[in-house]
Amino acid sequence: MTSTKPLITVHPDELKFQFELEKQSYCDLKVVNNTEHHVAFKVKTTSPKKYFVRPNTGVIQPWDACVIRVTSQAQREYPPDMQCKDKFLLQSTIVPPHTDLDELPQDAFNKDSGKVIEECKLRVVYTLANRNSVDGSLASSNQNVDYNSNPALQSLKEERDSAVRQTQQLQQELELLKRRRYRKNSGFSFTFAFFVALIGIMLGFLLNLSLSSPSTE
């Protein structure tokens, strides 16, 4: 009664991602239904927050196939020894003919329900987009990156340093403009205050003269 051939086959048999710092990467899996039955599948991973799987659940018609795209989120540092411990599990089971995805019961992939659930385990493998830029420093335990041995990283570092210098220069120019404006405003205020004081002195002098002039009896 048992079939010698699995319900589904997956190509490739491992997930390969081209690793680049702070960039997303993806891997496509082709899932083939090897039977005359409708087969439902579900994808699970040990790091659900790190990957987007579309679709993560589906139903494949007899002798048909579908493509699953697994997207790895951008990472900020190289993993130790460029090794990844993440694992994927692809479960499959036979469902009634013409079963829609929305009609799948919640326990469709529960082994305790008595259904036959086949499982396919997939490991994650990292490959570098530019293998010539890799040296032993990327595999060091402290994860220190040698920018001189990686042209791409060195270029990014130079662009970052240039941006920092430009930002500092703009800040200095802004401070200089603020000081100049403050000096201009201060000069105007001092001149205005001087004229006001001078007018006040003149008015006071005239008032004193008028008060001190002898009155005629």
C-alpha positions in Angstrom: 0.0 0.0 0.0 2.9 2.3 0.7 4.3 4.2 -2.2 8.0 3.9 -2.9 8.0 7.5 -4.3 7.5 10.5 -2.1 4.4 12.6 -2.6 6.5 15.6 -3.7 10.0 16.3 -4.7 11.8 19.6 -4.1 14.4 21.2 -6.4 17.0 22.2 -5.3 17.4 20.1 -2.2 18.8 23.0 -0.2 18.2 26.7 0.0 21.1 28.7 -1.4 21.2 32.5 -0.8 23.8 34.9 -2.2 24.9 36.7 0.8 25.5 40.5 0.7 25.6 42.8 3.7 22.4 44.8 4.2 20.7 43.3 1.1 17.8 40.9 0.8 18.3 37.7 -1.2 15.9 35.0 -2.3 15.8 31.4 -3.3 13.1 29.7 -5.5 12.0 26.1 -4.7 10.2 24.0 -7.3 7.8 21.6 -5.6 6.5 18.8 -7.8 3.5 16.6 -7.1 4.6 13.0 -8.0 1.1 11.5 -7.6 -2.4 11.4 -9.1 -3.8 12.9 -5.9 -4.1 16.5 -4.7 -1.3 17.2 -2.3 -1.2 20.0 0.2 2.0 21.4 1.5 3.2 23.7 4.3 6.6 25.3 4.9 8.1 25.8 8.3 11.4 27.3 9.4 13.4 27.5 12.6 13.7 31.3 12.1 10.3 32.6 11.0 11.2 36.3 11.6 14.2 36.1 9.3 12.5 34.8 6.1 9.4 35.6 4.0 7.9 32.4 2.4 5.4 32.9 -0.4 3.3 30.8 -0.6 4.0 29.0 2.7 0.9 26.8 2.2 -0.8 25.5 -0.9 -2.4 22.7 -2.8 -0.8 21.1 -5.8 -2.9 19.3 -8.4 -1.9 15.8 -9.7 1.4 15.7 -11.6 1.6 19.5 -11.3 4.2 21.8 -9.7 4.5 25.2 -8.0 7.3 27.6 -7.1 7.9 28.8 -3.6 10.0 31.9 -3.2 11.9 32.2 0.1 13.3 35.7 0.8 16.0 36.2 3.4 16.0 39.6 5.1 19.0 41.9 5.0 21.7 41.2 7.6 24.2 43.7 9.1 27.1 41.3 9.7 28.7 38.2 8.4 27.8 34.9 10.2 30.6 33.0 11.8 32.5 30.9 9.2 29.7 31.9 6.7 27.6 29.0 8.1 23.9 29.2 8.7 22.1 27.0 11.2 18.6 27.8 10.0 16.5 24.8 8.8 13.3 24.5 6.7 10.7 21.8 6.9 8.3 21.1 4.0 5.3 19.0 5.0 3.0 17.3 2.5 -0.2 15.3 2.7 -2.9 14.0 0.4 -6.2 15.9 0.4 -9.6 15.3 -1.2 -9.9 16.2 -4.9 -10.5 19.8 -5.8 -9.7 20.9 -2.2 -9.1 24.7 -2.1 -6.5 26.3 0.1 -9.2 28.0 2.2 -10.8 24.6 2.8 -7.8 23.0 4.5 -8.6 22.1 8.1 -6.4 23.5 10.9 -5.1 20.0 11.7 -4.2 19.1 8.1 -0.6 18.8 9.0 -1.0 17.4 12.5 0.4 13.9 12.8 -1.8 13.2 15.7 -4.9 13.4 13.4 -3.9 10.0 11.9 -3.0 11.4 8.5 0.1 10.4 6.6 2.4 13.5 6.8 5.6 13.4 4.8 8.4 15.7 5.7 11.3 17.1 3.7 14.1 18.9 5.5 16.1 21.6 3.8 19.2 23.3 5.1 20.4 26.8 4.3 23.6 27.5 2.5 25.3 30.9 2.0 27.3 31.8 -1.1 29.0 35.2 -1.7 28.1 37.3 -4.7 31.8 38.0 -5.3 33.9 35.1 -4.1 37.1 37.0 -4.9 36.4 39.4 -2.1 36.5 36.7 0.6 39.5 35.9 2.8 40.1 34.4 6.1 39.1 37.6 8.0 35.4 37.0 7.2 35.6 33.6 9.0 37.3 34.9 12.2 35.6 34.3 15.4 35.4 38.0 16.3 33.8 38.7 12.9 36.2 41.6 12.1 36.0 42.6 8.5 39.2 43.5 6.6 38.0 46.3 4.3 41.3 46.3 2.3 40.6 42.7 1.2 37.0 43.4 0.2 36.7 46.0 -2.6 32.9 46.3 -2.2 33.2 46.9 1.5 36.1 49.3 1.0 34.0 51.3 -1.5 31.1 51.5 1.0 33.4 52.6 3.8 34.9 55.4 1.6 31.4 56.6 0.6 30.3 56.6 4.2 33.4 58.5 5.3 32.9 61.0 2.5 29.3 61.5 3.6 30.4 62.1 7.2 33.0 64.7 6.1 30.4 66.5 4.0 27.9 66.5 6.8 30.6 68.0 9.2 31.5 70.6 6.6 27.8 71.6 6.2 27.4 71.9 9.9 30.5 74.2 10.2 29.2 76.4 7.4 25.8 76.6 9.1 27.4 77.6 12.4 29.4 80.3 10.5 26.2 81.7 8.9 24.5 81.8 12.2 27.4 83.7 13.8 27.4 86.2 10.9 23.7 86.7 11.2 24.0 87.2 14.9 26.7 89.8 14.5 24.6 91.7 11.9 21.6 91.7 14.1 23.6 92.8 17.1 25.1 95.7 15.1 21.7 96.9 14.1 20.3 96.6 17.6 23.3 98.6 19.0 22.9 101.4 16.4 19.2 101.6 17.0 19.7 101.7 20.8 22.3 104.4 20.4 20.0 106.7 18.4 17.1 106.1 20.8 19.4 107.0 23.7 20.7 110.1 21.9 17.1 111.3 21.2 16.2 110.7 24.9 19.2 112.8 26.0 18.3 115.6 23.7 14.6 115.6 24.9 15.7 115.5 28.5 18.1 118.5 27.9 15.4 120.5 26.2 13.0 119.7 29.0 15.4 120.8 31.7 16.0 124.0 29.8 12.3 124.8 29.7 11.9 124.0 33.4 14.9 126.0 34.5 14.1 129.2 32.5 13.0 132.1 34.8 9.3 132.8 35.0 8.0 136.3 34.5 6.0 137.7 37.4 
